[in-house]
Amino acid sequence: MTKQTGTIITAVVGVITLLCCTIPMCIGGVMIFAGLGTWNTEFGQTAQTGSIPVAYGVAPCCLSILVLVVPLLLWVFLVRGKGQ
């Protein structure tokens, strides 16, 4: 695999990761921080609802940032140290 091919693959994976994983998870985390996160169950005859605690918004935000490491690692393994 050439350096150019590895760079193109890394860029494509980075854009897909950003659009499909990072942005929605970050938006979800911010919504939980803002107090807009709710949950409900509709099993059986009794439905339970409630709001998600604000502190739970940390997990999606941290995970969305962590997901950005995948394209970086892909670039390291595919491109770094390659010749032509």
PyRosetta script that sets phi, psi and omega in degrees:
from pyrosetta import init, pose_from_sequence

init()
pose = pose_from_sequence("MTKQTGTIITAVVGVITLLCCTIPMCIGGVMIFAGLGTWNTEFGQTAQTGSIPVAYGVAPCCLSILVLVVPLLLWVFLVRGKGQ")
pose.set_psi(1, 132.8)
pose.set_omega(1, -179.0)
pose.set_phi(2, -84.5)
pose.set_psi(2, 168.7)
pose.set_omega(2, -178.9)
pose.set_phi(3, -65.6)
pose.set_psi(3, -37.4)
pose.set_omega(3, -179.5)
pose.set_phi(4, -66.6)
pose.set_psi(4, -42.6)
pose.set_omega(4, 178.6)
pose.set_phi(5, -62.9)
pose.set_psi(5, -44.0)
pose.set_omega(5, 178.2)
pose.set_phi(6, -62.3)
pose.set_psi(6, -38.3)
pose.set_omega(6, 179.1)
pose.set_phi(7, -67.5)
pose.set_psi(7, -40.5)
pose.set_omega(7, 179.1)
pose.set_phi(8, -64.9)
pose.set_psi(8, -44.8)
pose.set_omega(8, 178.5)
pose.set_phi(9, -61.2)
pose.set_psi(9, -42.4)
pose.set_omega(9, 179.6)
pose.set_phi(10, -63.5)
pose.set_psi(10, -41.9)
pose.set_omega(10, 179.7)
pose.set_phi(11, -64.4)
pose.set_psi(11, -42.4)
pose.set_omega(11, 179.8)
pose.set_phi(12, -64.4)
pose.set_psi(12, -45.8)
pose.set_omega(12, 178.8)
pose.set_phi(13, -63.4)
pose.set_psi(13, -37.7)
pose.set_omega(13, 178.4)
pose.set_phi(14, -63.4)
pose.set_psi(14, -43.5)
pose.set_omega(14, 179.7)
pose.set_phi(15, -67.0)
pose.set_psi(15, -43.5)
pose.set_omega(15, 178.6)
pose.set_phi(16, -62.6)
pose.set_psi(16, -42.5)
pose.set_omega(16, 178.7)
pose.set_phi(17, -62.9)
pose.set_psi(17, -42.3)
pose.set_omega(17, -179.6)
pose.set_phi(18, -63.5)
pose.set_psi(18, -46.6)
pose.set_omega(18, -175.2)
pose.set_phi(19, -75.3)
pose.set_psi(19, -38.4)
pose.set_omega(19, -172.9)
pose.set_phi(20, -92.3)
pose.set_psi(20, -26.8)
pose.set_omega(20, -174.3)
pose.set_phi(21, -115.9)
pose.set_psi(21, -55.7)
pose.set_omega(21, -170.1)
pose.set_phi(22, -66.8)
pose.set_psi(22, -52.1)
pose.set_omega(22, -175.5)
pose.set_phi(23, -64.2)
pose.set_psi(23, -49.2)
pose.set_omega(23, 178.9)
pose.set_phi(24, -62.2)
pose.set_psi(24, -38.7)
pose.set_omega(24, -179.8)
pose.set_phi(25, -68.5)
pose.set_psi(25, -38.7)
pose.set_omega(25, 179.0)
pose.set_phi(26, -66.8)
pose.set_psi(26, -40.8)
pose.set_omega(26, 177.3)
pose.set_phi(27, -63.1)
pose.set_psi(27, -41.9)
pose.set_omega(27, 177.2)
pose.set_phi(28, -61.9)
pose.set_psi(28, -41.6)
pose.set_omega(28, 177.8)
pose.set_phi(29, -63.6)
pose.set_psi(29, -41.0)
pose.set_omega(29, 179.0)
pose.set_phi(30, -66.9)
pose.set_psi(30, -37.8)
pose.set_omega(30, 177.5)
pose.set_phi(31, -63.7)
pose.set_psi(31, -38.8)
pose.set_omega(31, 177.3)
pose.set_phi(32, -66.0)
pose.set_psi(32, -42.1)
pose.set_omega(32, 176.8)
pose.set_phi(33, -58.9)
pose.set_psi(33, -36.3)
pose.set_omega(33, -178.4)
pose.set_phi(34, -78.2)
pose.set_psi(34, -4.4)
pose.set_omega(34, 178.9)
pose.set_phi(35, 85.7)
pose.set_psi(35, 16.1)
pose.set_omega(35, -178.8)
pose.set_phi(36, -94.6)
pose.set_psi(36, -3.4)
pose.set_omega(36, -178.7)
pose.set_phi(37, -79.7)
pose.set_psi(37, 125.1)
pose.set_omega(37, 177.3)
pose.set_phi(38, -129.7)
pose.set_psi(38, 159.0)
pose.set_omega(38, 176.3)
pose.set_phi(39, -133.3)
pose.set_psi(39, 155.9)
pose.set_omega(39, 174.5)
pose.set_phi(40, -153.6)
pose.set_psi(40, 155.9)
pose.set_omega(40, 174.6)
pose.set_phi(41, -126.3)
pose.set_psi(41, 139.2)
pose.set_omega(41, 178.8)
pose.set_phi(42, -127.2)
pose.set_psi(42, 44.0)
pose.set_omega(42, 178.3)
pose.set_phi(43, -90.6)
pose.set_psi(43, 128.1)
pose.set_omega(43, 178.0)
pose.set_phi(44, 72.9)
pose.set_psi(44, -148.0)
pose.set_omega(44, -175.7)
pose.set_phi(45, -95.3)
pose.set_psi(45, -16.9)
pose.set_omega(45, -179.1)
pose.set_phi(46, -105.3)
pose.set_psi(46, 120.9)
pose.set_omega(46, 177.3)
pose.set_phi(47, -101.8)
pose.set_psi(47, 132.6)
pose.set_omega(47, 177.9)
pose.set_phi(48, -111.9)
pose.set_psi(48, 140.2)
pose.set_omega(48, 177.2)
pose.set_phi(49, -134.6)
pose.set_psi(49, 161.0)
pose.set_omega(49, 177.8)
pose.set_phi(50, -177.4)
pose.set_psi(50, 177.4)
pose.set_omega(50, 178.2)
pose.set_phi(51, -105.5)
pose.set_psi(51, 147.9)
pose.set_omega(51, 179.4)
pose.set_phi(52, -78.6)
pose.set_psi(52, 132.2)
pose.set_omega(52, 178.2)
pose.set_phi(53, -58.8)
pose.set_psi(53, 142.1)
pose.set_omega(53, -175.4)
pose.set_phi(54, -59.2)
pose.set_psi(54, -32.9)
pose.set_omega(54, -177.9)
pose.set_phi(55, -65.0)
pose.set_psi(55, -21.6)
pose.set_omega(55, 179.8)
pose.set_phi(56, -73.2)
pose.set_psi(56, -7.5)
pose.set_omega(56, 177.0)
pose.set_phi(57, -72.7)
pose.set_psi(57, -14.4)
pose.set_omega(57, -179.7)
pose.set_phi(58, -67.8)
pose.set_psi(58, -41.9)
pose.set_omega(58, -175.0)
pose.set_phi(59, -60.2)
pose.set_psi(59, -50.4)
pose.set_omega(59, -179.9)
pose.set_phi(60, -65.0)
pose.set_psi(60, -35.2)
pose.set_omega(60, 179.2)
pose.set_phi(61, -66.4)
pose.set_psi(61, -44.4)
pose.set_omega(61, 179.0)
pose.set_phi(62, -66.7)
pose.set_psi(62, -40.0)
pose.set_omega(62, 179.3)
pose.set_phi(63, -66.7)
pose.set_psi(63, -36.0)
pose.set_omega(63, 178.6)
pose.set_phi(64, -65.8)
pose.set_psi(64, -34.8)
pose.set_omega(64, 176.4)
pose.set_phi(65, -72.6)
pose.set_psi(65, -38.6)
pose.set_omega(65, 179.8)
pose.set_phi(66, -65.0)
pose.set_psi(66, -33.0)
pose.set_omega(66, 179.4)
pose.set_phi(67, -63.5)
pose.set_psi(67, -27.1)
pose.set_omega(67, 178.6)
pose.set_phi(68, -67.9)
pose.set_psi(68, -13.4)
pose.set_omega(68, 178.7)
pose.set_phi(69, -71.7)
pose.set_psi(69, -26.0)
pose.set_omega(69, -177.3)
pose.set_phi(70, -58.9)
pose.set_psi(70, -50.7)
pose.set_omega(70, 178.1)
pose.set_phi(71, -64.0)
pose.set_psi(71, -33.4)
pose.set_omega(71, 178.4)
pose.set_phi(72, -64.6)
pose.set_psi(72, -45.3)
pose.set_omega(72, 177.1)
pose.set_phi(73, -65.2)
pose.set_psi(73, -37.1)
pose.set_omega(73, 176.0)
pose.set_phi(74, -60.7)
pose.set_psi(74, -43.6)
pose.set_omega(74, 178.3)
pose.set_phi(75, -63.2)
pose.set_psi(75, -42.5)
pose.set_omega(75, -179.4)
pose.set_phi(76, -60.2)
pose.set_psi(76, -44.9)
pose.set_omega(76, -176.9)
pose.set_phi(77, -77.9)
pose.set_psi(77, -29.9)
pose.set_omega(77, -177.3)
pose.set_phi(78, -91.4)
pose.set_psi(78, -34.1)
pose.set_omega(78, -169.2)
pose.set_phi(79, -110.2)
pose.set_psi(79, -44.8)
pose.set_omega(79, -172.4)
pose.set_phi(80, -60.7)
pose.set_psi(80, 132.2)
pose.set_omega(80, 177.3)
pose.set_phi(81, 83.5)
pose.set_psi(81, -1.4)
pose.set_omega(81, 178.7)
pose.set_phi(82, -81.2)
pose.set_psi(82, 146.7)
pose.set_omega(82, 176.7)
pose.set_phi(83, -76.9)
pose.set_psi(83, -128.1)
pose.set_omega(83, 180.0)
pose.set_phi(84, -60.1)
pose.dump_pdb("model.pdb")
